[in-house]
């Protein structure tokens, strides 16, 4: 699966811990400017995984954050370690 690059480590961590579900707004914040087609493709793949795992969503246009991050290959624990290292190096 072709997944865009996240815009910012802090943003990704914040979205993961503050949103149980993602909508277009959160996806745009996470990845930056995306076409509506790309957003729809990303959400469609997550919805398929949610159906496979029998996970319901609160809104028809929203997707589960944990499943999305896992499917998109965004490792929050690694991001947290990277952020900690950047702060140690004062970068």
PyMOL Python script that loads the backbone (N, CA, C, O; Angstrom):
from pymol import cmd

cmd.read_pdbstr("""\
ATOM      1  N   UNK A   1       0.843  -1.170   0.000  1.00  0.00           N
ATOM      2  CA  UNK A   1       0.000   0.000   0.000  1.00  0.00           C
ATOM      3  C   UNK A   1       0.894   1.242   0.000  1.00  0.00           C
ATOM      4  O   UNK A   1       1.878   1.303   0.737  1.00  0.00           O
ATOM      5  N   UNK A   2       0.556   2.205  -0.810  1.00  0.00           N
ATOM      6  CA  UNK A   2       1.298   3.453  -0.899  1.00  0.00           C
ATOM      7  C   UNK A   2       0.696   4.456   0.090  1.00  0.00           C
ATOM      8  O   UNK A   2      -0.422   4.938  -0.097  1.00  0.00           O
ATOM      9  N   UNK A   3       1.460   4.757   1.144  1.00  0.00           N
ATOM     10  CA  UNK A   3       0.986   5.659   2.199  1.00  0.00           C
ATOM     11  C   UNK A   3       1.861   6.905   2.195  1.00  0.00           C
ATOM     12  O   UNK A   3       3.086   6.798   2.149  1.00  0.00           O
ATOM     13  N   UNK A   4       1.243   8.092   2.243  1.00  0.00           N
ATOM     14  CA  UNK A   4       2.034   9.327   2.299  1.00  0.00           C
ATOM     15  C   UNK A   4       2.848   9.410   3.589  1.00  0.00           C
ATOM     16  O   UNK A   4       2.591   8.682   4.548  1.00  0.00           O
ATOM     17  N   UNK A   5       3.819  10.295   3.596  1.00  0.00           N
ATOM     18  CA  UNK A   5       4.657  10.526   4.764  1.00  0.00           C
ATOM     19  C   UNK A   5       3.938  11.453   5.737  1.00  0.00           C
ATOM     20  O   UNK A   5       3.272  12.402   5.322  1.00  0.00           O
ATOM     21  N   UNK A   6       4.074  11.177   7.039  1.00  0.00           N
ATOM     22  CA  UNK A   6       3.460  12.051   8.026  1.00  0.00           C
ATOM     23  C   UNK A   6       4.161  13.408   8.004  1.00  0.00           C
ATOM     24  O   UNK A   6       5.335  13.503   7.648  1.00  0.00           O
ATOM     25  N   UNK A   7       3.432  14.454   8.387  1.00  0.00           N
ATOM     26  CA  UNK A   7       3.986  15.800   8.338  1.00  0.00           C
ATOM     27  C   UNK A   7       4.857  16.124   9.538  1.00  0.00           C
ATOM     28  O   UNK A   7       5.805  16.901   9.426  1.00  0.00           O
ATOM     29  N   UNK A   8       4.539  15.527  10.702  1.00  0.00           N
ATOM     30  CA  UNK A   8       5.232  15.906  11.921  1.00  0.00           C
ATOM     31  C   UNK A   8       5.064  14.804  12.970  1.00  0.00           C
ATOM     32  O   UNK A   8       3.970  14.265  13.137  1.00  0.00           O
ATOM     33  N   UNK A   9       6.133  14.477  13.663  1.00  0.00           N
ATOM     34  CA  UNK A   9       6.081  13.437  14.696  1.00  0.00           C
ATOM     35  C   UNK A   9       5.105  13.809  15.800  1.00  0.00           C
ATOM     36  O   UNK A   9       4.275  12.993  16.202  1.00  0.00           O
ATOM     37  N   UNK A  10       5.205  15.043  16.294  1.00  0.00           N
ATOM     38  CA  UNK A  10       4.327  15.478  17.385  1.00  0.00           C
ATOM     39  C   UNK A  10       2.857  15.441  16.976  1.00  0.00           C
ATOM     40  O   UNK A  10       1.994  15.060  17.766  1.00  0.00           O
ATOM     41  N   UNK A  11       2.583  15.839  15.744  1.00  0.00           N
ATOM     42  CA  UNK A  11       1.207  15.816  15.239  1.00  0.00           C
ATOM     43  C   UNK A  11       0.671  14.395  15.186  1.00  0.00           C
ATOM     44  O   UNK A  11      -0.459  14.140  15.603  1.00  0.00           O
ATOM     45  N   UNK A  12       1.469  13.478  14.680  1.00  0.00           N
ATOM     46  CA  UNK A  12       1.038  12.081  14.578  1.00  0.00           C
ATOM     47  C   UNK A  12       0.751  11.496  15.957  1.00  0.00           C
ATOM     48  O   UNK A  12      -0.256  10.814  16.147  1.00  0.00           O
ATOM     49  N   UNK A  13       1.634  11.760  16.919  1.00  0.00           N
ATOM     50  CA  UNK A  13       1.433  11.249  18.272  1.00  0.00           C
ATOM     51  C   UNK A  13       0.183  11.856  18.897  1.00  0.00           C
ATOM     52  O   UNK A  13      -0.606  11.158  19.533  1.00  0.00           O
ATOM     53  N   UNK A  14       0.012  13.148  18.712  1.00  0.00           N
ATOM     54  CA  UNK A  14      -1.163  13.834  19.253  1.00  0.00           C
ATOM     55  C   UNK A  14      -2.464  13.277  18.673  1.00  0.00           C
ATOM     56  O   UNK A  14      -3.421  13.032  19.407  1.00  0.00           O
ATOM     57  N   UNK A  15      -2.494  13.083  17.376  1.00  0.00           N
ATOM     58  CA  UNK A  15      -3.696  12.536  16.726  1.00  0.00           C
ATOM     59  C   UNK A  15      -3.980  11.131  17.248  1.00  0.00           C
ATOM     60  O   UNK A  15      -5.131  10.793  17.524  1.00  0.00           O
ATOM     61  N   UNK A  16      -2.948  10.320  17.382  1.00  0.00           N
ATOM     62  CA  UNK A  16      -3.133   8.943  17.848  1.00  0.00           C
ATOM     63  C   UNK A  16      -3.766   8.895  19.236  1.00  0.00           C
ATOM     64  O   UNK A  16      -4.671   8.098  19.486  1.00  0.00           O
ATOM     65  N   UNK A  17      -3.290   9.745  20.129  1.00  0.00           N
ATOM     66  CA  UNK A  17      -3.771   9.695  21.507  1.00  0.00           C
ATOM     67  C   UNK A  17      -5.032  10.529  21.767  1.00  0.00           C
ATOM     68  O   UNK A  17      -5.681  10.338  22.796  1.00  0.00           O
ATOM     69  N   UNK A  18      -5.395  11.441  20.871  1.00  0.00           N
ATOM     70  CA  UNK A  18      -6.568  12.280  21.119  1.00  0.00           C
ATOM     71  C   UNK A  18      -7.799  11.913  20.302  1.00  0.00           C
ATOM     72  O   UNK A  18      -8.897  12.381  20.602  1.00  0.00           O
ATOM     73  N   UNK A  19      -7.637  11.095  19.287  1.00  0.00           N
ATOM     74  CA  UNK A  19      -8.774  10.748  18.428  1.00  0.00           C
ATOM     75  C   UNK A  19      -8.953   9.230  18.353  1.00  0.00           C
ATOM     76  O   UNK A  19      -8.057   8.519  17.898  1.00  0.00           O
ATOM     77  N   UNK A  20     -10.088   8.746  18.790  1.00  0.00           N
ATOM     78  CA  UNK A  20     -10.352   7.316  18.670  1.00  0.00           C
ATOM     79  C   UNK A  20     -10.710   6.944  17.232  1.00  0.00           C
ATOM     80  O   UNK A  20     -10.545   5.801  16.808  1.00  0.00           O
ATOM     81  N   UNK A  21     -11.205   7.940  16.495  1.00  0.00           N
ATOM     82  CA  UNK A  21     -11.528   7.737  15.086  1.00  0.00           C
ATOM     83  C   UNK A  21     -11.040   8.931  14.279  1.00  0.00           C
ATOM     84  O   UNK A  21     -10.951  10.050  14.784  1.00  0.00           O
ATOM     85  N   UNK A  22     -10.729   8.669  13.025  1.00  0.00           N
ATOM     86  CA  UNK A  22     -10.218   9.705  12.138  1.00  0.00           C
ATOM     87  C   UNK A  22     -11.217  10.032  11.048  1.00  0.00           C
ATOM     88  O   UNK A  22     -11.885   9.155  10.500  1.00  0.00           O
ATOM     89  N   UNK A  23     -11.298  11.306  10.751  1.00  0.00           N
ATOM     90  CA  UNK A  23     -12.071  11.776   9.608  1.00  0.00           C
ATOM     91  C   UNK A  23     -11.117  12.457   8.637  1.00  0.00           C
ATOM     92  O   UNK A  23      -9.901  12.415   8.822  1.00  0.00           O
ATOM     93  N   UNK A  24     -11.662  13.076   7.615  1.00  0.00           N
ATOM     94  CA  UNK A  24     -10.835  13.748   6.613  1.00  0.00           C
ATOM     95  C   UNK A  24      -9.927  14.808   7.234  1.00  0.00           C
ATOM     96  O   UNK A  24      -8.764  14.934   6.851  1.00  0.00           O
ATOM     97  N   UNK A  25     -10.456  15.565   8.187  1.00  0.00           N
ATOM     98  CA  UNK A  25      -9.692  16.644   8.814  1.00  0.00           C
ATOM     99  C   UNK A  25      -8.431  16.091   9.486  1.00  0.00           C
ATOM    100  O   UNK A  25      -7.341  16.634   9.302  1.00  0.00           O
ATOM    101  N   UNK A  26      -8.573  15.034  10.247  1.00  0.00           N
ATOM    102  CA  UNK A  26      -7.430  14.443  10.941  1.00  0.00           C
ATOM    103  C   UNK A  26      -6.428  13.828   9.961  1.00  0.00           C
ATOM    104  O   UNK A  26      -5.218  13.919  10.169  1.00  0.00           O
ATOM    105  N   UNK A  27      -6.926  13.211   8.906  1.00  0.00           N
ATOM    106  CA  UNK A  27      -6.050  12.616   7.897  1.00  0.00           C
ATOM    107  C   UNK A  27      -5.243  13.707   7.186  1.00  0.00           C
ATOM    108  O   UNK A  27      -4.051  13.535   6.932  1.00  0.00           O
ATOM    109  N   UNK A  28      -5.892  14.822   6.870  1.00  0.00           N
ATOM    110  CA  UNK A  28      -5.175  15.934   6.249  1.00  0.00           C
ATOM    111  C   UNK A  28      -4.137  16.520   7.193  1.00  0.00           C
ATOM    112  O   UNK A  28      -3.046  16.890   6.760  1.00  0.00           O
ATOM    113  N   UNK A  29      -4.461  16.608   8.465  1.00  0.00           N
ATOM    114  CA  UNK A  29      -3.505  17.109   9.453  1.00  0.00           C
ATOM    115  C   UNK A  29      -2.321  16.159   9.575  1.00  0.00           C
ATOM    116  O   UNK A  29      -1.182  16.601   9.722  1.00  0.00           O
ATOM    117  N   UNK A  30      -2.578  14.881   9.517  1.00  0.00           N
ATOM    118  CA  UNK A  30      -1.540  13.868   9.655  1.00  0.00           C
ATOM    119  C   UNK A  30      -0.587  13.839   8.461  1.00  0.00           C
ATOM    120  O   UNK A  30       0.628  13.751   8.639  1.00  0.00           O
ATOM    121  N   UNK A  31      -1.130  13.911   7.256  1.00  0.00           N
ATOM    122  CA  UNK A  31      -0.326  13.745   6.047  1.00  0.00           C
ATOM    123  C   UNK A  31      -0.101  15.018   5.235  1.00  0.00           C
ATOM    124  O   UNK A  31       0.717  15.018   4.315  1.00  0.00           O
ATOM    125  N   UNK A  32      -0.795  16.084   5.550  1.00  0.00           N
ATOM    126  CA  UNK A  32      -0.673  17.291   4.736  1.00  0.00           C
ATOM    127  C   UNK A  32      -1.657  17.260   3.578  1.00  0.00           C
ATOM    128  O   UNK A  32      -2.663  16.552   3.621  1.00  0.00           O
ATOM    129  N   UNK A  33      -1.361  18.023   2.561  1.00  0.00           N
ATOM    130  CA  UNK A  33      -2.271  18.130   1.414  1.00  0.00           C
ATOM    131  C   UNK A  33      -2.377  16.810   0.672  1.00  0.00           C
ATOM    132  O   UNK A  33      -1.384  16.262   0.194  1.00  0.00           O
ATOM    133  N   UNK A  34      -3.593  16.317   0.586  1.00  0.00           N
ATOM    134  CA  UNK A  34      -3.890  15.099  -0.168  1.00  0.00           C
ATOM    135  C   UNK A  34      -5.108  15.352  -1.033  1.00  0.00           C
ATOM    136  O   UNK A  34      -5.958  16.177  -0.699  1.00  0.00           O
ATOM    137  N   UNK A  35      -5.186  14.655  -2.121  1.00  0.00           N
ATOM    138  CA  UNK A  35      -6.378  14.761  -2.962  1.00  0.00           C
ATOM    139  C   UNK A  35      -7.515  13.994  -2.300  1.00  0.00           C
ATOM    140  O   UNK A  35      -7.275  13.068  -1.525  1.00  0.00           O
ATOM    141  N   UNK A  36      -8.750  14.376  -2.603  1.00  0.00           N
ATOM    142  CA  UNK A  36      -9.887  13.630  -2.072  1.00  0.00           C
ATOM    143  C   UNK A  36      -9.854  12.151  -2.453  1.00  0.00           C
ATOM    144  O   UNK A  36     -10.324  11.305  -1.693  1.00  0.00           O
ATOM    145  N   UNK A  37      -9.310  11.842  -3.608  1.00  0.00           N
ATOM    146  CA  UNK A  37      -9.207  10.453  -4.062  1.00  0.00           C
ATOM    147  C   UNK A  37      -8.237   9.673  -3.166  1.00  0.00           C
ATOM    148  O   UNK A  37      -8.509   8.525  -2.814  1.00  0.00           O
ATOM    149  N   UNK A  38      -7.122  10.282  -2.802  1.00  0.00           N
ATOM    150  CA  UNK A  38      -6.145   9.625  -1.933  1.00  0.00           C
ATOM    151  C   UNK A  38      -6.724   9.389  -0.553  1.00  0.00           C
ATOM    152  O   UNK A  38      -6.541   8.320   0.029  1.00  0.00           O
ATOM    153  N   UNK A  39      -7.424  10.386  -0.027  1.00  0.00           N
ATOM    154  CA  UNK A  39      -8.068  10.231   1.283  1.00  0.00           C
ATOM    155  C   UNK A  39      -9.075   9.093   1.236  1.00  0.00           C
ATOM    156  O   UNK A  39      -9.116   8.258   2.140  1.00  0.00           O
ATOM    157  N   UNK A  40      -9.882   9.058   0.191  1.00  0.00           N
ATOM    158  CA  UNK A  40     -10.886   8.002   0.051  1.00  0.00           C
ATOM    159  C   UNK A  40     -10.234   6.626  -0.038  1.00  0.00           C
ATOM    160  O   UNK A  40     -10.742   5.662   0.537  1.00  0.00           O
ATOM    161  N   UNK A  41      -9.106   6.524  -0.757  1.00  0.00           N
ATOM    162  CA  UNK A  41      -8.392   5.250  -0.884  1.00  0.00           C
ATOM    163  C   UNK A  41      -7.851   4.787   0.465  1.00  0.00           C
ATOM    164  O   UNK A  41      -7.988   3.619   0.828  1.00  0.00           O
ATOM    165  N   UNK A  42      -7.242   5.702   1.200  1.00  0.00           N
ATOM    166  CA  UNK A  42      -6.708   5.364   2.518  1.00  0.00           C
ATOM    167  C   UNK A  42      -7.827   4.889   3.450  1.00  0.00           C
ATOM    168  O   UNK A  42      -7.680   3.892   4.157  1.00  0.00           O
ATOM    169  N   UNK A  43      -8.934   5.611   3.439  1.00  0.00           N
ATOM    170  CA  UNK A  43     -10.056   5.256   4.313  1.00  0.00           C
ATOM    171  C   UNK A  43     -10.687   3.936   3.886  1.00  0.00           C
ATOM    172  O   UNK A  43     -11.093   3.145   4.737  1.00  0.00           O
ATOM    173  N   UNK A  44     -10.776   3.687   2.583  1.00  0.00           N
ATOM    174  CA  UNK A  44     -11.386   2.454   2.082  1.00  0.00           C
ATOM    175  C   UNK A  44     -10.616   1.229   2.552  1.00  0.00           C
ATOM    176  O   UNK A  44     -11.213   0.225   2.942  1.00  0.00           O
ATOM    177  N   UNK A  45      -9.301   1.311   2.515  1.00  0.00           N
ATOM    178  CA  UNK A  45      -8.467   0.188   2.954  1.00  0.00           C
ATOM    179  C   UNK A  45      -8.624  -0.070   4.453  1.00  0.00           C
ATOM    180  O   UNK A  45      -8.644  -1.219   4.894  1.00  0.00           O
ATOM    181  N   UNK A  46      -8.735   1.003   5.225  1.00  0.00           N
ATOM    182  CA  UNK A  46      -8.924   0.850   6.671  1.00  0.00           C
ATOM    183  C   UNK A  46     -10.317   0.301   6.959  1.00  0.00           C
ATOM    184  O   UNK A  46     -10.476  -0.557   7.827  1.00  0.00           O
ATOM    185  N   UNK A  47     -11.326   0.786   6.240  1.00  0.00           N
ATOM    186  CA  UNK A  47     -12.698   0.280   6.436  1.00  0.00           C
ATOM    187  C   UNK A  47     -12.758  -1.220   6.160  1.00  0.00           C
ATOM    188  O   UNK A  47     -13.438  -1.954   6.877  1.00  0.00           O
ATOM    189  N   UNK A  48     -12.053  -1.679   5.129  1.00  0.00           N
ATOM    190  CA  UNK A  48     -12.032  -3.110   4.809  1.00  0.00           C
ATOM    191  C   UNK A  48     -11.425  -3.905   5.963  1.00  0.00           C
ATOM    192  O   UNK A  48     -11.932  -4.967   6.324  1.00  0.00           O
ATOM    193  N   UNK A  49     -10.336  -3.387   6.541  1.00  0.00           N
ATOM    194  CA  UNK A  49      -9.698  -4.052   7.683  1.00  0.00           C
ATOM    195  C   UNK A  49     -10.620  -4.022   8.901  1.00  0.00           C
ATOM    196  O   UNK A  49     -10.693  -4.998   9.648  1.00  0.00           O
ATOM    197  N   UNK A  50     -11.324  -2.904   9.106  1.00  0.00           N
ATOM    198  CA  UNK A  50     -12.270  -2.808  10.216  1.00  0.00           C
ATOM    199  C   UNK A  50     -13.382  -3.848  10.063  1.00  0.00           C
ATOM    200  O   UNK A  50     -13.774  -4.488  11.039  1.00  0.00           O
ATOM    201  N   UNK A  51     -13.888  -4.014   8.847  1.00  0.00           N
ATOM    202  CA  UNK A  51     -14.930  -5.014   8.597  1.00  0.00           C
ATOM    203  C   UNK A  51     -14.399  -6.423   8.854  1.00  0.00           C
ATOM    204  O   UNK A  51     -15.095  -7.265   9.421  1.00  0.00           O
ATOM    205  N   UNK A  52     -13.163  -6.668   8.431  1.00  0.00           N
ATOM    206  CA  UNK A  52     -12.532  -7.977   8.636  1.00  0.00           C
ATOM    207  C   UNK A  52     -12.411  -8.290  10.134  1.00  0.00           C
ATOM    208  O   UNK A  52     -12.630  -9.424  10.559  1.00  0.00           O
ATOM    209  N   UNK A  53     -12.061  -7.273  10.922  1.00  0.00           N
ATOM    210  CA  UNK A  53     -11.889  -7.452  12.364  1.00  0.00           C
ATOM    211  C   UNK A  53     -13.174  -7.180  13.155  1.00  0.00           C
ATOM    212  O   UNK A  53     -13.178  -7.231  14.385  1.00  0.00           O
ATOM    213  N   UNK A  54     -14.248  -6.894  12.443  1.00  0.00           N
ATOM    214  CA  UNK A  54     -15.562  -6.624  13.027  1.00  0.00           C
ATOM    215  C   UNK A  54     -15.509  -5.475  14.037  1.00  0.00           C
ATOM    216  O   UNK A  54     -16.030  -5.582  15.147  1.00  0.00           O
ATOM    217  N   UNK A  55     -14.875  -4.381  13.631  1.00  0.00           N
ATOM    218  CA  UNK A  55     -14.787  -3.173  14.449  1.00  0.00           C
ATOM    219  C   UNK A  55     -15.745  -2.147  13.861  1.00  0.00           C
ATOM    220  O   UNK A  55     -15.665  -1.816  12.677  1.00  0.00           O
ATOM    221  N   UNK A  56     -16.645  -1.649  14.689  1.00  0.00           N
ATOM    222  CA  UNK A  56     -17.625  -0.650  14.246  1.00  0.00           C
ATOM    223  C   UNK A  56     -17.067   0.746  14.431  1.00  0.00           C
ATOM    224  O   UNK A  56     -16.162   0.964  15.237  1.00  0.00           O
ATOM    225  N   UNK A  57     -17.616   1.695  13.674  1.00  0.00           N
ATOM    226  CA  UNK A  57     -17.223   3.091  13.839  1.00  0.00           C
ATOM    227  C   UNK A  57     -18.443   3.901  14.253  1.00  0.00           C
ATOM    228  O   UNK A  57     -19.586   3.486  14.057  1.00  0.00           O
ATOM    229  N   UNK A  58     -18.170   5.061  14.828  1.00  0.00           N
ATOM    230  CA  UNK A  58     -19.253   5.920  15.297  1.00  0.00           C
ATOM    231  C   UNK A  58     -19.886   6.710  14.164  1.00  0.00           C
ATOM    232  O   UNK A  58     -21.034   7.141  14.278  1.00  0.00           O
ATOM    233  N   UNK A  59     -19.173   6.902  13.097  1.00  0.00           N
ATOM    234  CA  UNK A  59     -19.690   7.636  11.954  1.00  0.00           C
ATOM    235  C   UNK A  59     -19.341   6.928  10.664  1.00  0.00           C
ATOM    236  O   UNK A  59     -18.300   6.277  10.568  1.00  0.00           O
ATOM    237  N   UNK A  60     -20.195   7.052   9.686  1.00  0.00           N
ATOM    238  CA  UNK A  60     -19.993   6.354   8.417  1.00  0.00           C
ATOM    239  C   UNK A  60     -18.724   6.824   7.705  1.00  0.00           C
ATOM    240  O   UNK A  60     -18.120   6.061   6.952  1.00  0.00           O
ATOM    241  N   UNK A  61     -18.318   8.064   7.937  1.00  0.00           N
ATOM    242  CA  UNK A  61     -17.145   8.612   7.265  1.00  0.00           C
ATOM    243  C   UNK A  61     -15.899   8.622   8.142  1.00  0.00           C
ATOM    244  O   UNK A  61     -14.927   9.309   7.828  1.00  0.00           O
ATOM    245  N   UNK A  62     -15.919   7.876   9.224  1.00  0.00           N
ATOM    246  CA  UNK A  62     -14.791   7.862  10.156  1.00  0.00           C
ATOM    247  C   UNK A  62     -14.182   6.464  10.214  1.00  0.00           C
ATOM    248  O   UNK A  62     -14.858   5.464   9.973  1.00  0.00           O
ATOM    249  N   UNK A  63     -12.890   6.417  10.539  1.00  0.00           N
ATOM    250  CA  UNK A  63     -12.180   5.143  10.622  1.00  0.00           C
ATOM    251  C   UNK A  63     -11.476   5.031  11.971  1.00  0.00           C
ATOM    252  O   UNK A  63     -11.132   6.040  12.586  1.00  0.00           O
ATOM    253  N   UNK A  64     -11.270   3.817  12.418  1.00  0.00           N
ATOM    254  CA  UNK A  64     -10.620   3.548  13.698  1.00  0.00           C
ATOM    255  C   UNK A  64      -9.149   3.955  13.638  1.00  0.00           C
ATOM    256  O   UNK A  64      -8.426   3.552  12.726  1.00  0.00           O
ATOM    257  N   UNK A  65      -8.712   4.748  14.603  1.00  0.00           N
ATOM    258  CA  UNK A  65      -7.346   5.276  14.613  1.00  0.00           C
ATOM    259  C   UNK A  65      -6.299   4.177  14.763  1.00  0.00           C
ATOM    260  O   UNK A  65      -5.316   4.158  14.023  1.00  0.00           O
ATOM    261  N   UNK A  66      -6.495   3.265  15.707  1.00  0.00           N
ATOM    262  CA  UNK A  66      -5.500   2.207  15.938  1.00  0.00           C
ATOM    263  C   UNK A  66      -5.306   1.343  14.697  1.00  0.00           C
ATOM    264  O   UNK A  66      -4.177   1.043  14.309  1.00  0.00           O
ATOM    265  N   UNK A  67      -6.407   0.949  14.085  1.00  0.00           N
ATOM    266  CA  UNK A  67      -6.316   0.110  12.883  1.00  0.00           C
ATOM    267  C   UNK A  67      -5.658   0.888  11.749  1.00  0.00           C
ATOM    268  O   UNK A  67      -4.830   0.342  11.019  1.00  0.00           O
ATOM    269  N   UNK A  68      -6.022   2.163  11.597  1.00  0.00           N
ATOM    270  CA  UNK A  68      -5.438   2.984  10.529  1.00  0.00           C
ATOM    271  C   UNK A  68      -3.928   3.105  10.692  1.00  0.00           C
ATOM    272  O   UNK A  68      -3.182   2.889   9.737  1.00  0.00           O
ATOM    273  N   UNK A  69      -3.477   3.448  11.885  1.00  0.00           N
ATOM    274  CA  UNK A  69      -2.038   3.605  12.101  1.00  0.00           C
ATOM    275  C   UNK A  69      -1.306   2.281  11.858  1.00  0.00           C
ATOM    276  O   UNK A  69      -0.235   2.260  11.252  1.00  0.00           O
ATOM    277  N   UNK A  70      -1.884   1.195  12.331  1.00  0.00           N
ATOM    278  CA  UNK A  70      -1.253  -0.120  12.134  1.00  0.00           C
ATOM    279  C   UNK A  70      -1.173  -0.457  10.643  1.00  0.00           C
ATOM    280  O   UNK A  70      -0.125  -0.877  10.155  1.00  0.00           O
ATOM    281  N   UNK A  71      -2.269  -0.274   9.932  1.00  0.00           N
ATOM    282  CA  UNK A  71      -2.325  -0.590   8.509  1.00  0.00           C
ATOM    283  C   UNK A  71      -1.411   0.321   7.697  1.00  0.00           C
ATOM    284  O   UNK A  71      -0.803  -0.118   6.721  1.00  0.00           O
ATOM    285  N   UNK A  72      -1.313   1.580   8.092  1.00  0.00           N
ATOM    286  CA  UNK A  72      -0.475   2.542   7.386  1.00  0.00           C
ATOM    287  C   UNK A  72       0.996   2.445   7.788  1.00  0.00           C
ATOM    288  O   UNK A  72       1.834   3.149   7.224  1.00  0.00           O
ATOM    289  N   UNK A  73       1.319   1.590   8.745  1.00  0.00           N
ATOM    290  CA  UNK A  73       2.705   1.396   9.151  1.00  0.00           C
ATOM    291  C   UNK A  73       3.270   2.518  10.003  1.00  0.00           C
ATOM    292  O   UNK A  73       4.478   2.751  10.005  1.00  0.00           O
ATOM    293  N   UNK A  74       2.402   3.215  10.729  1.00  0.00           N
ATOM    294  CA  UNK A  74       2.854   4.290  11.614  1.00  0.00           C
ATOM    295  C   UNK A  74       2.993   3.706  13.014  1.00  0.00           C
ATOM    296  O   UNK A  74       1.998   3.426  13.682  1.00  0.00           O
ATOM    297  N   UNK A  75       4.223   3.529  13.445  1.00  0.00           N
ATOM    298  CA  UNK A  75       4.538   2.932  14.739  1.00  0.00           C
ATOM    299  C   UNK A  75       4.679   4.040  15.783  1.00  0.00           C
ATOM    300  O   UNK A  75       5.697   4.731  15.829  1.00  0.00           O
ATOM    301  N   UNK A  76       3.666   4.201  16.609  1.00  0.00           N
ATOM    302  CA  UNK A  76       3.634   5.287  17.582  1.00  0.00           C
ATOM    303  C   UNK A  76       4.746   5.149  18.617  1.00  0.00           C
ATOM    304  O   UNK A  76       5.346   6.151  19.006  1.00  0.00           O
ATOM    305  N   UNK A  77       5.028   3.947  19.064  1.00  0.00           N
ATOM    306  CA  UNK A  77       6.106   3.742  20.042  1.00  0.00           C
ATOM    307  C   UNK A  77       7.454   4.188  19.467  1.00  0.00           C
ATOM    308  O   UNK A  77       8.259   4.800  20.168  1.00  0.00           O
ATOM    309  N   UNK A  78       7.691   3.884  18.210  1.00  0.00           N
ATOM    310  CA  UNK A  78       8.931   4.310  17.566  1.00  0.00           C
ATOM    311  C   UNK A  78       8.972   5.831  17.409  1.00  0.00           C
ATOM    312  O   UNK A  78      10.018   6.453  17.597  1.00  0.00           O
ATOM    313  N   UNK A  79       7.824   6.427  17.062  1.00  0.00           N
ATOM    314  CA  UNK A  79       7.752   7.882  16.950  1.00  0.00           C
ATOM    315  C   UNK A  79       8.055   8.553  18.285  1.00  0.00           C
ATOM    316  O   UNK A  79       8.749   9.568  18.339  1.00  0.00           O
ATOM    317  N   UNK A  80       7.524   7.972  19.364  1.00  0.00           N
ATOM    318  CA  UNK A  80       7.786   8.524  20.696  1.00  0.00           C
ATOM    319  C   UNK A  80       9.281   8.430  21.036  1.00  0.00           C
ATOM    320  O   UNK A  80       9.852   9.361  21.604  1.00  0.00           O
ATOM    321  N   UNK A  81       9.900   7.319  20.691  1.00  0.00           N
ATOM    322  CA  UNK A  81      11.337   7.152  20.936  1.00  0.00           C
ATOM    323  C   UNK A  81      12.135   8.152  20.097  1.00  0.00           C
ATOM    324  O   UNK A  81      13.103   8.739  20.581  1.00  0.00           O
ATOM    325  N   UNK A  82      11.728   8.343  18.845  1.00  0.00           N
ATOM    326  CA  UNK A  82      12.405   9.309  17.980  1.00  0.00           C
ATOM    327  C   UNK A  82      12.271  10.727  18.530  1.00  0.00           C
ATOM    328  O   UNK A  82      13.234  11.494  18.529  1.00  0.00           O
ATOM    329  N   UNK A  83      11.076  11.067  18.996  1.00  0.00           N
ATOM    330  CA  UNK A  83      10.857  12.400  19.565  1.00  0.00           C
ATOM    331  C   UNK A  83      11.722  12.601  20.803  1.00  0.00           C
ATOM    332  O   UNK A  83      12.309  13.668  20.988  1.00  0.00           O
ATOM    333  N   UNK A  84      11.802  11.581  21.648  1.00  0.00           N
ATOM    334  CA  UNK A  84      12.633  11.663  22.856  1.00  0.00           C
ATOM    335  C   UNK A  84      14.098  11.879  22.478  1.00  0.00           C
ATOM    336  O   UNK A  84      14.792  12.686  23.095  1.00  0.00           O
ATOM    337  N   UNK A  85      14.559  11.157  21.467  1.00  0.00           N
ATOM    338  CA  UNK A  85      15.944  11.284  21.026  1.00  0.00           C
ATOM    339  C   UNK A  85      16.219  12.681  20.459  1.00  0.00           C
ATOM    340  O   UNK A  85      17.275  13.258  20.719  1.00  0.00           O
ATOM    341  N   UNK A  86      15.283  13.219  19.696  1.00  0.00           N
ATOM    342  CA  UNK A  86      15.441  14.565  19.155  1.00  0.00           C
ATOM    343  C   UNK A  86      15.542  15.608  20.265  1.00  0.00           C
ATOM    344  O   UNK A  86      16.323  16.555  20.172  1.00  0.00           O
ATOM    345  N   UNK A  87      14.744  15.424  21.312  1.00  0.00           N
ATOM    346  CA  UNK A  87      14.800  16.357  22.446  1.00  0.00           C
ATOM    347  C   UNK A  87      16.121  16.224  23.192  1.00  0.00           C
ATOM    348  O   UNK A  87      16.677  17.229  23.636  1.00  0.00           O
ATOM    349  N   UNK A  88      16.632  15.011  23.338  1.00  0.00           N
ATOM    350  CA  UNK A  88      17.925  14.806  23.991  1.00  0.00           C
ATOM    351  C   UNK A  88      19.051  15.495  23.203  1.00  0.00           C
ATOM    352  O   UNK A  88      19.976  16.064  23.784  1.00  0.00           O
ATOM    353  N   UNK A  89      18.950  15.430  21.879  1.00  0.00           N
ATOM    354  CA  UNK A  89      19.959  16.039  21.021  1.00  0.00           C
ATOM    355  C   UNK A  89      19.712  17.540  20.804  1.00  0.00           C
ATOM    356  O   UNK A  89      20.505  18.229  20.163  1.00  0.00           O
ATOM    357  N   UNK A  90      18.602  18.022  21.349  1.00  0.00           N
ATOM    358  CA  UNK A  90      18.184  19.418  21.214  1.00  0.00           C
ATOM    359  C   UNK A  90      18.048  19.841  19.755  1.00  0.00           C
ATOM    360  O   UNK A  90      18.482  20.924  19.362  1.00  0.00           O
ATOM    361  N   UNK A  91      17.433  18.960  18.959  1.00  0.00           N
ATOM    362  CA  UNK A  91      17.179  19.247  17.543  1.00  0.00           C
ATOM    363  C   UNK A  91      15.750  19.626  17.293  1.00  0.00           C
ATOM    364  O   UNK A  91      15.374  19.898  16.153  1.00  0.00           O
TER     365      UNK A  91
END
""", "prot")
cmd.dss("prot")
cmd.show_as("cartoon", "prot")
cmd.util.cbc("prot")
cmd.orient("prot")
